[in-house]
Amino acid sequence: MLSQSLKRLEEIIEQETAALMARDYSGLEDFNRCKSQSLLEITRLIRAGGNLGQDSKLRQRIEDLRGKLEANHAVLERHMRAVREVEEIVSKAIQKANSDGTYGIPVTQMGSYA
């Protein structure tokens, strides 16, 4: 049962990563909900289970999942960096549009007020 739950989570992660790579952000909320449900299910199964270290197939499934999570994390990190860069550009544009420069707050300080 735990192996099936890990496989489902692995598939969700693969689908989310593919969607992010394709710049399809429409299902991100659903992916997040599904990942949360899967993690809750896996946590319950592990608590009810026993020694996971004995099952080599299960260990391999976990290692496969770890690799997919690392790839997913890298894609998410790239997107977050891009969002921060866009945020900085927009903040600078707003600051420039709203001020003649005499009393402006430096952009580096604006982020701490938001």
N, C-alpha and C positions, 0 to 999 in steps of 0.2 A: 504494500500500500504506500509506504514512504517513497519507494522508487517511482511509482506512478505520479505522486505529488511533485516530486522533483522534476520529472519529465514534463509535466504541465507547466511548471514555473519556467523551465528551460525554453519551452515553446513560446511562452508569453514574452520572455526576454528577447528571443530571436525576432519575434514579430515587432516588438517595440523598436529594436535596433534597426530593422529594415525600414520601418516607417520613418524613423528619424533620418536615416540615410537618404530616403526619398523625399525628405522635407514635407512629409504628411503629418501634420500636428493635430489632426482632427480627433484622433483616438487616444491621445495621451492621458486624458482623465480616466478612460476605461482601462488602459494598461495599468495605471497606478492602482486602481481599485482591485483589479485581478491579481496584481503582485501582492498587495496587502493581504488579500484573502488566502492566496497560496502560502505566504509566509506564516500566517496564523495556523493554517492546516498543518504545515510542516512542523512548526513548533510544538503543536499538540501531539503529533505523531511521535516526535523525538522524545518528548517527556514521557509518553506512555510506553515507548519502545524499550530499548535496553542498550546494549553495547553495539554501537554502529561500526566500530573498528574491525569487527570480525567478517563483515560482508564485503568482499573485494568488488563485486559489481556495484554495490551501493557507493563505495568509495570512489569508483571510477565515475559514476553518475555525478557525484558531488564535485569532482575535479572538472568534469565537462561543464557543469553549471558555473563553476568559478571562472573558467575561461570566457564563457559567454557574458557573465556579469562584468568582467574586466573590459571586454570590448564595448559593452553597453555603456559603461562608465566613461570610457574614452569619448564616445560619441556625444554623450550628455555634456561632458566637460567642454568639448568644442563648441557646442551650442550655447552654453552659459557664457563662455568667453566672448562669443559673438554678440550676445545680448548685452553684456557689459560695455562692449565697444560702441554699440548703437546707442546705449543709454548715455554714454559720455558725449557722443556727437550731438545728441538731442539736447542734453543739458547745456552744452556750450552754445548751441544755437538759440535756446530760450534765453539764456543769460545775455547774450549779445543783443537780442531783439528787445529785451526789457530794460536795458540800461545804456546810458551813454558812457559807462565805464568809470564814472566818478565814485559811485558808492557800491559797486558790485561786490558780491560775495565770491571769492575764488571758487571755481568749479570743484576743486578737491574737497572743499568744505561742504558743498551742497549735498553730497551724498549722505553725510552724517545727519542732516536735518530731515531727510525724506523718510 
